[in-house]
Amino acid sequence: MKVTKRQLRRILKEAFAATAQGEAEKINAQTGANQYGMKLVTDQSFWEEQGVSTGEELAMSVLKSSYSDLYKSVHGIRPSLRSFETIDDINDAIYDLDRYANKVLARDRADEAEWVTYEKERKELENLMPTELEQQYDSMPQQSGMGRQAETLQRLRRYLREATK
């Protein structure tokens, strides 16, 4: 389940519930997850089977999942296992990753604009370049000497036939 920055701040401001069940209920209510069909399980025994018993542990688990999702969206792969000691550690990592993602996005947009300019200039230059037929014509003798006029006309006709095929 992905948690937005605003939701994250709200979660961090309030004290954690004593149990994972209480924290799951609180997170579901705060994030509006119920209306999107992405609510957290609110069964304490389920969370204890997962190794999560307190509200703080559940909050850390949700934040780690959000960090992993953000990391994957930025880098294309899941991060290697990283141990976070506190909620603040995870929050700082998410903030740093978000800042990095914004820098990458800005750089990509600048690169895209530069590429568009490059392509426009390349096409303009391409339009100024002579065509293959023009290049062949330019390489032909400009004046025909004795007996060369017929040969030149034959070559010109051959070039035209090849170019129009």
C-alpha positions in Angstrom: 0.0 0.0 0.0 1.5 3.4 -1.0 1.3 6.2 1.5 1.5 9.8 0.3 3.7 12.5 2.0 0.7 14.2 3.5 -0.5 10.9 4.9 2.9 10.1 6.2 3.3 13.3 8.1 -0.1 12.9 9.7 0.7 9.3 10.7 4.0 10.4 12.2 2.5 13.3 14.2 0.1 11.1 16.1 1.1 8.5 18.7 1.1 4.8 17.6 -1.6 2.5 18.7 -0.7 -0.1 21.3 -1.4 -3.0 18.9 -1.0 -3.7 15.2 -4.7 -4.1 14.9 -5.3 -0.7 16.4 -2.7 0.9 14.2 -4.1 -0.8 11.1 -7.5 0.6 11.9 -6.0 4.0 12.4 -4.1 3.9 9.1 -7.1 2.7 7.2 -9.2 5.6 8.6 -6.5 8.2 8.0 -5.5 7.2 4.4 -9.0 6.6 3.1 -7.8 3.1 2.1 -11.3 1.7 2.6 -12.7 3.6 -0.3 -10.0 2.4 -2.7 -10.2 -1.3 -1.6 -6.6 -1.3 -0.3 -7.2 -1.4 3.4 -4.8 -3.1 5.8 -5.9 -6.3 7.6 -7.2 -5.4 11.1 -6.8 -8.9 12.6 -4.1 -8.9 15.4 -3.4 -12.6 15.0 -2.6 -12.0 11.3 -0.1 -9.4 12.2 1.5 -11.5 14.9 2.0 -14.3 12.4 3.8 -11.7 10.2 6.1 -10.8 13.2 4.4 -7.5 13.9 2.7 -7.0 17.2 2.8 -3.2 18.1 1.4 -0.2 16.3 4.9 1.2 15.8 6.1 -2.0 14.2 3.2 -2.0 11.8 3.9 1.7 10.9 7.5 0.8 10.2 6.4 -2.1 8.0 4.1 0.1 6.0 6.7 2.8 5.6 9.4 0.3 4.5 6.9 -1.0 1.9 6.3 2.5 0.7 10.1 3.1 0.5 10.5 -0.1 -1.5 7.8 0.9 -3.9 9.2 4.4 -4.4 12.7 3.0 -4.9 11.5 0.5 -7.5 9.6 3.3 -9.4 12.8 5.4 -9.4 15.4 2.7 -10.1 13.4 -0.1 -11.7 14.4 -2.7 -9.1 13.7 -3.3 -5.4 16.3 -2.1 -3.0 18.6 -4.5 -1.2 17.5 -5.2 2.3 18.2 -2.1 4.4 17.7 -2.1 8.2 16.0 1.0 9.5 16.2 1.6 13.2 13.5 4.2 13.6 10.5 5.7 11.9 12.6 8.9 11.4 15.3 6.8 9.5 12.7 5.5 7.1 11.1 9.0 6.7 14.5 10.5 6.0 15.2 7.8 3.4 11.9 8.4 1.7 12.5 12.1 1.7 16.0 11.7 0.2 14.7 9.3 -2.4 11.9 11.6 -3.4 14.3 14.5 -3.7 16.6 12.4 -5.9 13.6 11.3 -8.0 12.6 15.0 -8.6 16.2 15.8 -9.7 16.2 12.9 -12.1 12.8 13.9 -13.5 14.0 17.5 -14.0 17.2 16.2 -15.7 15.2 13.9 -18.0 12.9 16.8 -19.0 15.9 18.9 -19.8 17.4 16.0 -21.8 14.1 15.6 -23.7 14.0 19.3 -24.6 17.6 19.1 -25.8 16.8 16.0 -27.9 13.8 17.7 -29.5 16.0 20.7 -30.4 18.7 18.3 -31.8 16.2 16.4 -33.9 14.7 19.6 -35.3 18.2 20.9 -36.3 19.1 17.5 -37.8 16.0 17.5 -39.9 16.6 21.0 -41.1 20.2 20.1 -42.1 19.0 16.9 -43.7 16.6 19.0 -45.9 19.5 21.2 -47.0 21.6 18.2 -48.1 21.5 17.2 -51.7 19.5 14.1 -52.7 21.2 11.1 -54.2 20.1 12.1 -57.6 21.5 15.6 -57.2 24.8 14.1 -56.0 25.0 11.9 -59.0 24.2 14.8 -61.3 26.8 16.9 -59.7 29.4 14.2 -60.2 28.7 14.1 -64.0 30.9 16.1 -66.3 29.4 19.5 -66.9 30.7 19.8 -70.5 30.9 17.1 -73.1 33.8 16.8 -75.3 34.1 15.0 -78.6 31.8 11.9 -78.5 31.1 12.2 -74.8 27.7 13.8 -75.2 26.0 10.5 -76.1 27.8 8.7 -73.3 26.7 11.4 -70.8 23.1 11.2 -71.9 23.1 7.5 -71.5 24.5 7.7 -68.0 22.0 10.4 -67.1 19.1 8.2 -68.3 20.5 5.2 -66.4 20.7 7.3 -63.2 17.2 8.5 -63.6 15.8 5.0 -64.2 17.6 3.7 -61.1 16.5 6.7 -59.0 12.8 6.3 -60.0 12.6 2.5 -59.3 
